[in-house]
Amino acid sequence: MQNLKNNVKNRLFQALRNKFENYKPETSSMPFHTRLLGKDRMALYSFIQSLNTNFGTSIFEPVAEELGLKHFDVIKRQMVVATTITKEAQRVIQDIMDSLESGNSKPNKNEEIARILAVSQSGETSIIKPTKVDLFLQKGNNVYLIDIKTAKPNKGGFKEFKRTLLTWVACFAYNNPHCNIQSLIAIPYNPYAPKPYERWTMAGMLDLDSEIKVAEEFWDFLGGKGSYELILSAFEEVGCEMREEIDEYFKKFNQH
């Protein structure tokens, strides 16, 4: 586990240093804030805002990849799942969405996937451009198509997330009909902690047992039991070890 932790830390060091190298502070003038807090603190604030915007891509994805290396045969980030979908599969997806939105049915991912697979190779096809899969995992015949969400998604957003998850299944199944395909949303940490994650907000759209993994569930799924605690510890150690480097980096903004 120590070896894995060191690998995770190295990914973090690399990600942060890349970010520093390519970072340019916001150009918007905030004269009152700057005079009150100083250019270095404003640069840090701007850096944190910038980091938050792509924390998933620049931090969570490489860490997730590192954690899953020993547990999965194939791991890919930002993958185009496929672009061909049958018109029948599109119709089935629309039927599923209509039924969920009207409240006529409850989410049942296994049943929904079975309906999509039944028509995933038959009839006419369309070429589409689905959202990229943040994290693609394969172990044997099992495939996981994962959408990583770093912010608290609003209730309305879950309709689009659901459609994306179903579309990924249909597109991937067109060329890989014999794989056991699962698509799901991962939320790397629980913003409501220590209270439980408010899953009820998505209950009408997502199958809570098989379409969402939050905090420990996600990280331990990737790397085995104890992975969540391991990466929290790795983040803390990297923060301590880079503290002086980070302070020095932001001090230079006071010199301009």
Accessible surface in RSA format (square Angstrom, percent):
REM  Atomic radii and reference values for relative SASA: ProtOr
REM  Chains: A
REM  Algorithm: Lee & Richards
REM  Probe-radius: 1.40
REM  Slices: 20
REM RES _ NUM      All-atoms   Total-Side   Main-Chain    Non-polar    All polar
REM                ABS   REL    ABS   REL    ABS   REL    ABS   REL    ABS   REL
RES MET A   1   130.56  67.6  89.32  59.1  41.24  98.2  72.81  61.9  57.75  76.5
RES GLN A   2   112.18  62.7 105.73  77.3   6.45  15.4  61.80 131.5  50.39  38.2
RES ASN A   3    98.47  67.9  93.90  90.7   4.58  11.0  29.93  72.0  68.54  66.3
RES LEU A   4    33.53  18.7  30.23  21.6   3.30   8.3  32.08  22.5   1.45   3.9
RES LYS A   5    29.62  14.5  29.62  18.2   0.00   0.0   6.04   5.4  23.59  25.1
RES ASN A   6    61.72  42.6  60.58  58.5   1.14   2.8  16.85  40.6  44.87  43.4
RES ASN A   7    53.81  37.1  51.29  49.6   2.52   6.1   6.18  14.9  47.62  46.0
RES VAL A   8     0.00   0.0   0.00   0.0   0.00   0.0   0.00   0.0   0.00   0.0
RES LYS A   9    21.87  10.7  21.87  13.4   0.00   0.0   5.76   5.2  16.11  17.2
RES ASN A  10    88.09  60.7  84.40  81.6   3.69   8.9  25.07  60.3  63.02  60.9
RES ARG A  11    54.17  22.7  51.78  26.4   2.38   5.7  14.09  19.3  40.07  24.3
RES LEU A  12     4.72   2.6   4.53   3.2   0.19   0.5   4.72   3.3   0.00   0.0
RES PHE A  13    31.50  15.8  31.50  19.5   0.00   0.0  31.50  19.1   0.00   0.0
RES GLN A  14   110.20  61.6 103.66  75.8   6.54  15.6  33.78  71.9  76.42  58.0
RES ALA A  15    12.87  11.8   4.34   6.7   8.53  19.4  10.55  14.9   2.32   6.1
RES LEU A  16    25.36  14.1  25.36  18.1   0.00   0.0  25.36  17.8   0.00   0.0
RES ARG A  17    99.76  41.9  98.76  50.3   1.00   2.4  41.18  56.3  58.58  35.5
RES ASN A  18    70.82  48.8  70.50  68.1   0.32   0.8  16.47  39.6  54.35  52.5
RES LYS A  19    30.00  14.6  25.81  15.8   4.19  10.0  14.99  13.5  15.01  16.0
RES PHE A  20    17.26   8.6  12.92   8.0   4.35  11.3  12.95   7.9   4.31  12.3
RES GLU A  21   143.43  82.3 106.95  80.9  36.48  86.9  44.42  85.9  99.02  80.8
RES ASN A  22   110.89  76.5  92.12  89.0  18.77  45.2  30.54  73.5  80.35  77.7
RES TYR A  23    22.96  10.7   4.31   2.5  18.65  48.5   9.76   7.3  13.20  16.3
RES LYS A  24   167.73  81.8 149.44  91.7  18.29  43.5 110.13  99.1  57.60  61.4
RES PRO A  25    48.95  35.7  41.45  37.8   7.50  27.3  41.45  34.2   7.50  46.6
RES GLU A  26   123.63  71.0 102.48  77.5  21.15  50.4  33.40  64.6  90.23  73.7
RES THR A  27   139.13  99.0 107.67 109.2  31.45  75.0  82.47 110.8  56.66  85.7
RES SER A  28    76.42  64.6  52.80  70.5  23.62  54.4  52.26 111.3  24.16  33.8
RES SER A  29    96.69  81.7  63.68  85.0  33.02  76.1  51.10 108.8  45.59  63.9
RES MET A  30    65.18  33.8  57.49  38.0   7.69  18.3  45.39  38.6  19.80  26.2
RES PRO A  31    61.09  44.5  57.32  52.2   3.77  13.7  61.09  50.4   0.00   0.0
RES PHE A  32   171.17  85.6 165.44 102.5   5.73  14.9 167.55 101.6   3.62  10.4
RES HIS A  33    88.32  48.3  85.98  59.8   2.34   6.0  59.27  61.1  29.05  33.8
RES THR A  34    35.60  25.3  33.18  33.6   2.41   5.8  22.52  30.2  13.08  19.8
RES ARG A  35   193.92  81.4 159.41  81.3  34.50  82.1  73.92 101.0 119.99  72.7
RES LEU A  36   149.55  83.3 119.81  85.7  29.74  74.8 124.93  87.7  24.62  66.2
RES LEU A  37    75.04  41.8  71.16  50.9   3.88   9.8  72.88  51.2   2.17   5.8
RES GLY A  38    23.81  29.4   0.00   N/A  23.81  29.4  23.00  63.1   0.81   1.8
RES LYS A  39    94.51  46.1  89.26  54.8   5.25  12.5  62.61  56.4  31.90  34.0
RES ASP A  40    36.02  25.2  35.14  35.0   0.89   2.1   2.71   6.4  33.32  33.2
RES ARG A  41   151.45  63.6 146.42  74.6   5.03  12.0  39.19  53.6 112.26  68.0
RES MET A  42    23.89  12.4  22.21  14.7   1.68   4.0  20.22  17.2   3.67   4.9
RES ALA A  43     5.80   5.3   2.51   3.9   3.29   7.5   5.21   7.3   0.59   1.6
RES LEU A  44    67.53  37.6  67.53  48.3   0.00   0.0  67.53  47.4   0.00   0.0
RES TYR A  45   110.58  51.6 107.46  61.1   3.12   8.1  80.09  60.2  30.49  37.6
RES SER A  46    10.38   8.8   8.81  11.8   1.56   3.6   9.10  19.4   1.27   1.8
RES PHE A  47     9.77   4.9   9.77   6.1   0.00   0.0   9.77   5.9   0.00   0.0
RES ILE A  48    83.96  47.8  83.96  62.5   0.00   0.0  83.96  60.5   0.00   0.0
RES GLN A  49    86.90  48.6  83.43  61.0   3.46   8.2  20.23  43.1  66.66  50.6
RES SER A  50    31.18  26.3  21.79  29.1   9.40  21.6  17.71  37.7  13.48  18.9
RES LEU A  51    21.47  12.0  21.47  15.4   0.00   0.0  21.47  15.1   0.00   0.0
RES ASN A  52    86.65  59.8  74.99  72.5  11.65  28.1  21.90  52.7  64.75  62.6
RES THR A  53   119.72  85.2  84.21  85.4  35.52  84.6  73.46  98.7  46.27  69.9
RES ASN A  54    55.72  38.4  52.28  50.5   3.45   8.3  18.83  45.3  36.90  35.7
RES PHE A  55    45.77  22.9  45.57  28.2   0.20   0.5  45.57  27.6   0.20   0.6
RES GLY A  56    11.20  13.8   0.00   N/A  11.20  13.8   9.35  25.6   1.85   4.2
RES THR A  57    64.37  45.8  62.98  63.9   1.39   3.3  38.89  52.2  25.48  38.5
RES SER A  58    28.85  24.4  18.97  25.3   9.88  22.8  26.96  57.4   1.89   2.6
RES ILE A  59     3.76   2.1   3.42   2.5   0.34   0.8   3.70   2.7   0.06   0.2
RES PHE A  60    15.83   7.9  15.83   9.8   0.00   0.0  15.83   9.6   0.00   0.0
RES GLU A  61     3.12   1.8   3.12   2.4   0.00   0.0   0.00   0.0   3.12   2.5
RES PRO A  62    11.95   8.7  11.95  10.9   0.00   0.0  11.95   9.9   0.00   0.0
RES VAL A  63     0.77   0.5   0.77   0.7   0.00   0.0   0.77   0.7   0.00   0.0
RES ALA A  64     0.00   0.0   0.00   0.0   0.00   0.0   0.00   0.0   0.00   0.0
RES GLU A  65    32.57  18.7  32.54  24.6   0.02   0.1   0.96   1.9  31.60  25.8
RES GLU A  66    18.52  10.6  16.54  12.5   1.98   4.7   0.00   0.0  18.52  15.1
RES LEU A  67     2.03   1.1   0.00   0.0   2.03   5.1   0.00   0.0   2.03   5.5
RES GLY A  68     0.00   0.0   0.00   N/A   0.00   0.0   0.00   0.0   0.00   0.0
RES LEU A  69    91.26  50.8  73.42  52.5  17.83  44.8  74.39  52.2  16.86  45.4
RES LYS A  70   183.63  89.6 145.98  89.6  37.65  89.6 109.07  98.2  74.56  79.4
RES HIS A  71    68.41  37.4  64.61  44.9   3.80   9.7  36.12  37.2  32.29  37.6
RES PHE A  72    20.26  10.1   8.42   5.2  11.85  30.8   9.80   5.9  10.47  30.0
RES ASP A  73   103.64  72.6  66.92  66.6  36.72  86.8  30.01  70.6  73.63  73.4
RES VAL A  74    53.85  35.4  49.66  45.0   4.20  10.1  53.85  46.8   0.00   0.0
RES ILE A  75    25.12  14.3   3.50   2.6  21.62  52.1   3.50   2.5  21.62  58.7
RES LYS A  76   103.34  50.4  99.70  61.2   3.64   8.7  54.18  48.8  49.16  52.4
RES ARG A  77    86.09  36.1  64.27  32.8  21.83  52.0  13.09  17.9  73.01  44.2
RES GLN A  78    67.06  37.5  54.12  39.6  12.93  30.8  30.11  64.1  36.95  28.0
RES MET A  79    31.98  16.6  27.41  18.1   4.56  10.9  31.90  27.1   0.08   0.1
RES VAL A  80    80.21  52.8  63.11  57.1  17.10  41.2  63.75  55.4  16.46  44.6
RES VAL A  81    10.68   7.0   0.00   0.0  10.68  25.7   0.00   0.0  10.68  29.0
RES ALA A  82    16.64  15.3   6.14   9.5  10.50  23.9  16.64  23.4   0.00   0.0
RES THR A  83    54.37  38.7  51.42  52.1   2.94   7.0  29.16  39.2  25.21  38.1
RES THR A  84    25.70  18.3  25.51  25.9   0.19   0.5   6.16   8.3  19.54  29.5
RES ILE A  85     1.65   0.9   1.61   1.2   0.04   0.1   1.65   1.2   0.00   0.0
RES THR A  86     0.81   0.6   0.18   0.2   0.63   1.5   0.18   0.2   0.63   1.0
RES LYS A  87   101.96  49.7  96.37  59.1   5.59  13.3  52.51  47.3  49.45  52.7
RES GLU A  88    64.19  36.9  63.36  47.9   0.83   2.0  24.51  47.4  39.68  32.4
RES ALA A  89     0.20   0.2   0.20   0.3   0.00   0.0   0.20   0.3   0.00   0.0
RES GLN A  90    65.91  36.9  59.41  43.4   6.50  15.5  24.53  52.2  41.38  31.4
RES ARG A  91   118.73  49.8 112.17  57.2   6.55  15.6  66.54  90.9  52.19  31.6
RES VAL A  92     8.40   5.5   8.40   7.6   0.00   0.0   8.40   7.3   0.00   0.0
RES ILE A  93     4.66   2.7   4.66   3.5   0.00   0.0   4.66   3.4   0.00   0.0
RES GLN A  94    71.52  40.0  71.52  52.3   0.00   0.0  37.15  79.1  34.37  26.1
RES ASP A  95    55.06  38.6  49.48  49.2   5.59  13.2  13.39  31.5  41.67  41.6
RES ILE A  96     4.96   2.8   3.64   2.7   1.32   3.2   4.92   3.5   0.04   0.1
RES MET A  97     1.21   0.6   1.21   0.8   0.00   0.0   1.21   1.0   0.00   0.0
RES ASP A  98    74.30  52.0  68.57  68.2   5.73  13.6  29.88  70.3  44.41  44.3
RES SER A  99    30.12  25.5  26.21  35.0   3.91   9.0  20.54  43.7   9.58  13.4
RES LEU A 100     8.85   4.9   1.11   0.8   7.74  19.5   1.11   0.8   7.74  20.8
RES GLU A 101    84.65  48.6  50.73  38.4  33.92  80.8  15.45  29.9  69.19  56.5
RES SER A 102    73.30  61.9  34.28  45.8  39.02  89.9  45.41  96.7  27.90  39.1
RES GLY A 103    60.29  74.3   0.00   N/A  60.29  74.3  29.80  81.8  30.49  68.3
RES ASN A 104   124.72  86.0  88.99  86.0  35.74  86.0  22.55  54.3 102.18  98.8
RES SER A 105    46.64  39.4  35.07  46.8  11.57  26.7  36.76  78.3   9.87  13.8
RES LYS A 106   179.77  87.7 165.24 101.4  14.53  34.6 112.01 100.8  67.76  72.2
RES PRO A 107    23.09  16.8   7.95   7.2  15.14  55.0   7.95   6.6  15.14  94.1
RES ASN A 108    64.74  44.6  63.39  61.3   1.34   3.2  12.57  30.2  52.17  50.4
RES LYS A 109     0.00   0.0   0.00   0.0   0.00   0.0   0.00   0.0   0.00   0.0
RES ASN A 110   101.16  69.8  93.16  90.0   8.00  19.3  29.30  70.5  71.86  69.5
RES GLU A 111   107.73  61.9 101.22  76.6   6.51  15.5  34.41  66.6  73.32  59.9
RES GLU A 112    10.33   5.9  10.29   7.8   0.05   0.1   8.24  15.9   2.10   1.7
RES ILE A 113    12.07   6.9  12.07   9.0   0.00   0.0  12.07   8.7   0.00   0.0
RES ALA A 114    59.20  54.4  48.51  74.9  10.69  24.3  53.37  75.2   5.83  15.4
RES ARG A 115   102.81  43.2  95.69  48.8   7.12  16.9  41.62  56.9  61.19  37.1
RES ILE A 116     0.00   0.0   0.00   0.0   0.00   0.0   0.00   0.0   0.00   0.0
RES LEU A 117    60.74  33.8  45.39  32.5  15.35  38.6  45.55  32.0  15.19  40.9
RES ALA A 118    81.30  74.7  42.57  65.7  38.73  88.1  55.61  78.3  25.69  68.0
RES VAL A 119    25.43  16.7  25.39  23.0   0.03   0.1  25.43  22.1   0.00   0.0
RES SER A 120     2.16   1.8   1.60   2.1   0.57   1.3   0.20   0.4   1.96   2.7
RES GLN A 121    99.89  55.9  73.96  54.1  25.93  61.7  22.92  48.8  76.96  58.4
RES SER A 122    53.91  45.6  47.76  63.7   6.15  14.2  49.23 104.8   4.67   6.5
RES GLY A 123    65.13  80.3   0.00   N/A  65.13  80.3  37.48 102.8  27.66  61.9
RES GLU A 124   124.10  71.2 110.69  83.7  13.41  31.9  48.28  93.4  75.82  61.9
RES THR A 125    56.79  40.4  35.78  36.3  21.01  50.1   8.12  10.9  48.67  73.6
RES SER A 126    24.92  21.1  17.91  23.9   7.01  16.1  18.51  39.4   6.41   9.0
RES ILE A 127   132.38  75.3 102.79  76.6  29.59  71.3 102.79  74.0  29.59  80.3
RES ILE A 128    43.95  25.0  34.01  25.3   9.94  24.0  42.09  30.3   1.86   5.0
RES LYS A 129   199.48  97.3 169.63 104.1  29.85  71.1 112.11 100.9  87.37  93.1
RES PRO A 130    20.60  15.0   2.33   2.1  18.27  66.4  12.27  10.1   8.33  51.8
RES THR A 131    86.21  61.3  71.70  72.7  14.51  34.6  57.11  76.7  29.10  44.0
RES LYS A 132   100.55  49.1  95.12  58.4   5.43  12.9  43.30  39.0  57.25  61.0
RES VAL A 133     0.00   0.0   0.00   0.0   0.00   0.0   0.00   0.0   0.00   0.0
RES ASP A 134    20.68  14.5  20.68  20.6   0.00   0.0   0.61   1.4  20.07  20.0
RES LEU A 135     0.02   0.0   0.02   0.0   0.00   0.0   0.02   0.0   0.00   0.0
RES PHE A 136     7.02   3.5   7.02   4.3   0.00   0.0   7.02   4.3   0.00   0.0
RES LEU A 137     0.10   0.1   0.10   0.1   0.00   0.0   0.10   0.1   0.00   0.0
RES GLN A 138    42.88  24.0  42.88  31.3   0.00   0.0   3.00   6.4  39.87  30.2
RES LYS A 139   106.51  52.0 104.71  64.2   1.80   4.3  62.39  56.2  44.12  47.0
RES GLY A 140    52.28  64.5   0.00   N/A  52.28  64.5  43.29 118.8   8.99  20.1
RES ASN A 141    84.79  58.5  76.20  73.6   8.59  20.7  33.44  80.5  51.35  49.6
RES ASN A 142    54.52  37.6  54.52  52.7   0.00   0.0   2.06   4.9  52.47  50.7
RES VAL A 143     0.23   0.1   0.00   0.0   0.23   0.5   0.00   0.0   0.23   0.6
RES TYR A 144    44.58  20.8  44.58  25.4   0.00   0.0  13.30  10.0  31.28  38.6
RES LEU A 145     0.00   0.0   0.00   0.0   0.00   0.0   0.00   0.0   0.00   0.0
RES ILE A 146     0.00   0.0   0.00   0.0   0.00   0.0   0.00   0.0   0.00   0.0
RES ASP A 147    10.53   7.4  10.53  10.5   0.00   0.0   0.04   0.1  10.50  10.5
RES ILE A 148    15.33   8.7   1.45   1.1  13.89  33.5   1.45   1.0  13.89  37.7
RES LYS A 149    47.24  23.0  45.34  27.8   1.91   4.5  16.18  14.6  31.06  33.1
RES THR A 150    36.84  26.2  26.93  27.3   9.92  23.6   7.44  10.0  29.40  44.4
RES ALA A 151    70.62  64.9  60.43  93.3  10.19  23.2  68.36  96.3   2.26   6.0
RES LYS A 152   118.77  57.9  95.47  58.6  23.30  55.5  50.30  45.3  68.46  72.9
RES PRO A 153    26.77  19.5   2.00   1.8  24.77  90.0  12.81  10.6  13.96  86.8
RES ASN A 154   109.98  75.8  98.22  94.9  11.76  28.3  43.64 105.0  66.34  64.1
RES LYS A 155   143.13  69.8 131.05  80.4  12.08  28.8  81.55  73.4  61.58  65.6
RES GLY A 156    51.21  63.2   0.00   N/A  51.21  63.2  36.79 101.0  14.42  32.3
RES GLY A 157    18.33  22.6   0.00   N/A  18.33  22.6  17.57  48.2   0.76   1.7
RES PHE A 158     2.11   1.1   2.11   1.3   0.00   0.0   2.11   1.3   0.00   0.0
RES LYS A 159    90.33  44.1  90.24  55.4   0.09   0.2  41.82  37.6  48.51  51.7
RES GLU A 160   108.91  62.5 108.70  82.2   0.22   0.5  53.84 104.1  55.07  45.0
RES PHE A 161    34.34  17.2  34.23  21.2   0.11   0.3  34.33  20.8   0.01   0.0
RES LYS A 162     0.00   0.0   0.00   0.0   0.00   0.0   0.00   0.0   0.00   0.0
RES ARG A 163    72.53  30.5  72.53  37.0   0.00   0.0  32.14  43.9  40.39  24.5
RES THR A 164    26.95  19.2  22.28  22.6   4.67  11.1   7.71  10.4  19.24  29.1
RES LEU A 165     0.03   0.0   0.03   0.0   0.00   0.0   0.03   0.0   0.00   0.0
RES LEU A 166     0.00   0.0   0.00   0.0   0.00   0.0   0.00   0.0   0.00   0.0
RES THR A 167    20.36  14.5  20.36  20.6   0.00   0.0  11.89  16.0   8.47  12.8
RES TRP A 168     0.25   0.1   0.25   0.1   0.00   0.0   0.25   0.1   0.00   0.0
RES VAL A 169     0.00   0.0   0.00   0.0   0.00   0.0   0.00   0.0   0.00   0.0
RES ALA A 170     0.75   0.7   0.00   0.0   0.75   1.7   0.00   0.0   0.75   2.0
RES CYS A 171     0.00   0.0   0.00   0.0   0.00   0.0   0.00   0.0   0.00   0.0
RES PHE A 172    13.77   6.9  13.49   8.4   0.28   0.7  13.77   8.3   0.00   0.0
RES ALA A 173     0.00   0.0   0.00   0.0   0.00   0.0   0.00   0.0   0.00   0.0
RES TYR A 174    64.68  30.2  60.56  34.5   4.12  10.7  23.81  17.9  40.87  50.4
RES ASN A 175    99.53  68.6  72.24  69.8  27.28  65.7  23.56  56.7  75.96  73.4
RES ASN A 176    49.17  33.9  43.71  42.2   5.45  13.1   6.21  14.9  42.96  41.5
RES PRO A 177    45.05  32.8  29.93  27.3  15.12  55.0  30.11  24.9  14.94  92.8
RES HIS A 178   157.53  86.1 141.48  98.3  16.04  41.0 103.57 106.7  53.96  62.8
RES CYS A 179    20.10  15.2  15.24  17.0   4.86  11.4   0.12   0.3  19.99  21.6
RES ASN A 180    76.52  52.8  69.34  67.0   7.18  17.3  23.22  55.9  53.30  51.5
RES ILE A 181     1.52   0.9   0.00   0.0   1.52   3.7   0.00   0.0   1.52   4.1
RES GLN A 182    34.98  19.6  34.98  25.6   0.00   0.0  15.63  33.3  19.35  14.7
RES SER A 183     0.00   0.0   0.00   0.0   0.00   0.0   0.00   0.0   0.00   0.0
RES LEU A 184     4.80   2.7   4.80   3.4   0.00   0.0   4.80   3.4   0.00   0.0
RES ILE A 185     0.00   0.0   0.00   0.0   0.00   0.0   0.00   0.0   0.00   0.0
RES ALA A 186     0.00   0.0   0.00   0.0   0.00   0.0   0.00   0.0   0.00   0.0
RES ILE A 187     3.00   1.7   3.00   2.2   0.00   0.0   3.00   2.2   0.00   0.0
RES PRO A 188     1.69   1.2   0.11   0.1   1.58   5.7   0.11   0.1   1.58   9.8
RES TYR A 189    99.29  46.4  99.04  56.3   0.26   0.7  64.05  48.1  35.24  43.4
RES ASN A 190    27.78  19.2  19.41  18.8   8.38  20.2   8.26  19.9  19.52  18.9
RES PRO A 191    50.09  36.5  16.08  14.7  34.02 123.6  22.53  18.6  27.57 171.3
RES TYR A 192    57.66  26.9  46.30  26.3  11.35  29.5  33.12  24.9  24.53  30.2
RES ALA A 193    65.93  60.6  41.91  64.7  24.02  54.6  42.28  59.5  23.65  62.7
RES PRO A 194   143.58 104.6 109.56  99.9  34.02 123.7 116.58  96.3  27.00 167.8
RES LYS A 195   149.12  72.8 145.99  89.6   3.13   7.5  90.95  81.9  58.18  62.0
RES PRO A 196   113.13  82.5  99.28  90.5  13.85  50.3 109.50  90.4   3.63  22.6
RES TYR A 197    19.49   9.1   7.44   4.2  12.06  31.4   3.92   2.9  15.57  19.2
RES GLU A 198    62.75  36.0  59.59  45.1   3.15   7.5  13.07  25.3  49.68  40.6
RES ARG A 199    63.92  26.8  62.38  31.8   1.54   3.7  29.39  40.2  34.53  20.9
RES TRP A 200   168.42  67.6 154.47  74.8  13.95  32.8 144.28  76.9  24.14  39.2
RES THR A 201    30.16  21.4  26.79  27.2   3.37   8.0  20.71  27.8   9.45  14.3
RES MET A 202     2.22   1.1   0.55   0.4   1.67   4.0   2.22   1.9   0.00   0.0
RES ALA A 203    44.11  40.6  36.15  55.8   7.96  18.1  36.46  51.4   7.65  20.3
RES GLY A 204    48.82  60.2   0.00   N/A  48.82  60.2  40.01 109.8   8.81  19.7
RES MET A 205    18.92   9.8  18.49  12.2   0.42   1.0  18.49  15.7   0.42   0.6
RES LEU A 206     1.16   0.6   0.00   0.0   1.16   2.9   0.00   0.0   1.16   3.1
RES ASP A 207    23.90  16.7  21.20  21.1   2.70   6.4   3.04   7.2  20.86  20.8
RES LEU A 208    55.63  31.0  45.45  32.5  10.19  25.6  45.45  31.9  10.19  27.4
RES ASP A 209   141.04  98.8 108.55 108.0  32.49  76.8  32.18  75.7 108.86 108.6
RES SER A 210    38.06  32.2  25.53  34.1  12.53  28.9  32.91  70.1   5.15   7.2
RES GLU A 211     0.00   0.0   0.00   0.0   0.00   0.0   0.00   0.0   0.00   0.0
RES ILE A 212     5.12   2.9   0.00   0.0   5.12  12.3   0.00   0.0   5.12  13.9
RES LYS A 213    52.75  25.7  52.75  32.4   0.00   0.0   9.08   8.2  43.67  46.5
RES VAL A 214    10.24   6.7   6.17   5.6   4.07   9.8   6.17   5.4   4.07  11.0
RES ALA A 215     4.89   4.5   4.89   7.6   0.00   0.0   4.89   6.9   0.00   0.0
RES GLU A 216    87.80  50.4  87.67  66.3   0.13   0.3  31.98  61.9  55.83  45.6
RES GLU A 217    79.75  45.8  67.41  51.0  12.35  29.4  43.07  83.3  36.68  30.0
RES PHE A 218     0.00   0.0   0.00   0.0   0.00   0.0   0.00   0.0   0.00   0.0
RES TRP A 219     1.84   0.7   1.84   0.9   0.00   0.0   0.03   0.0   1.81   2.9
RES ASP A 220    37.93  26.6  30.86  30.7   7.07  16.7  15.49  36.5  22.44  22.4
RES PHE A 221    52.91  26.5  30.93  19.2  21.98  57.2  41.16  25.0  11.74  33.6
RES LEU A 222     0.00   0.0   0.00   0.0   0.00   0.0   0.00   0.0   0.00   0.0
RES GLY A 223     6.81   8.4   0.00   N/A   6.81   8.4   0.03   0.1   6.78  15.2
RES GLY A 224    23.12  28.5   0.00   N/A  23.12  28.5  22.64  62.1   0.48   1.1
RES LYS A 225   191.69  93.5 166.71 102.3  24.97  59.5 117.55 105.8  74.14  79.0
RES GLY A 226    30.96  38.2   0.00   N/A  30.96  38.2  27.12  74.4   3.85   8.6
RES SER A 227     0.00   0.0   0.00   0.0   0.00   0.0   0.00   0.0   0.00   0.0
RES TYR A 228    32.40  15.1  32.40  18.4   0.00   0.0  11.71   8.8  20.68  25.5
RES GLU A 229   109.96  63.1 106.86  80.8   3.09   7.4  56.38 109.1  53.58  43.7
RES LEU A 230    17.39   9.7   9.74   7.0   7.65  19.2  16.94  11.9   0.45   1.2
RES ILE A 231     5.57   3.2   5.57   4.1   0.00   0.0   5.57   4.0   0.00   0.0
RES LEU A 232    85.45  47.6  80.30  57.4   5.16  13.0  80.82  56.8   4.63  12.5
RES SER A 233    34.75  29.4  31.06  41.5   3.69   8.5  23.25  49.5  11.50  16.1
RES ALA A 234     0.00   0.0   0.00   0.0   0.00   0.0   0.00   0.0   0.00   0.0
RES PHE A 235    57.69  28.9  48.76  30.2   8.93  23.2  49.57  30.1   8.12  23.2
RES GLU A 236   124.06  71.2 112.63  85.2  11.43  27.2  41.98  81.2  82.08  67.0
RES GLU A 237    55.60  31.9  53.90  40.8   1.69   4.0  29.09  56.3  26.51  21.6
RES VAL A 238     3.18   2.1   3.18   2.9   0.00   0.0   3.18   2.8   0.00   0.0
RES GLY A 239    29.31  36.1   0.00   N/A  29.31  36.1  26.79  73.5   2.52   5.6
RES CYS A 240    81.97  62.0  65.00  72.5  16.96  39.9  24.14  61.2  57.83  62.4
RES GLU A 241   104.48  60.0  69.03  52.2  35.45  84.4  45.14  87.3  59.33  48.4
RES MET A 242     0.74   0.4   0.74   0.5   0.00   0.0   0.74   0.6   0.00   0.0
RES ARG A 243   149.33  62.7 147.32  75.1   2.01   4.8  47.21  64.5 102.13  61.9
RES GLU A 244   143.10  82.2 140.86 106.6   2.24   5.3  54.56 105.5  88.54  72.3
RES GLU A 245    69.47  39.9  59.45  45.0  10.02  23.9  41.79  80.8  27.68  22.6
RES ILE A 246    41.30  23.5  41.30  30.8   0.00   0.0  41.30  29.7   0.00   0.0
RES ASP A 247    74.80  52.4  69.41  69.1   5.38  12.7  18.95  44.6  55.84  55.7
RES GLU A 248   105.36  60.5  98.38  74.4   6.97  16.6  44.14  85.4  61.21  50.0
RES TYR A 249    32.63  15.2  25.91  14.7   6.72  17.5  28.75  21.6   3.88   4.8
RES PHE A 250     8.99   4.5   8.99   5.6   0.00   0.0   8.99   5.5   0.00   0.0
RES LYS A 251   110.26  53.8 108.12  66.3   2.14   5.1  69.25  62.3  41.02  43.7
RES LYS A 252    84.27  41.1  83.98  51.5   0.30   0.7  47.61  42.9  36.66  39.1
RES PHE A 253    28.70  14.4  27.65  17.1   1.05   2.7  27.78  16.8   0.92   2.6
RES ASN A 254    82.82  57.1  56.25  54.4  26.58  64.0  21.50  51.8  61.32  59.3
RES GLN A 255   142.95  79.9 105.14  76.8  37.81  90.0  47.40 100.9  95.55  72.5
RES HIS A 256   147.87  80.8 111.17  77.3  36.69  93.9 108.26 111.6  39.61  46.1
END  Absolute sums over single chains surface
CHAIN  1 A    13943.7      11603.4       2340.3       7456.6       6487.2
END  Absolute sums over all chains
TOTAL         13943.7      11603.4       2340.3       7456.6       6487.2
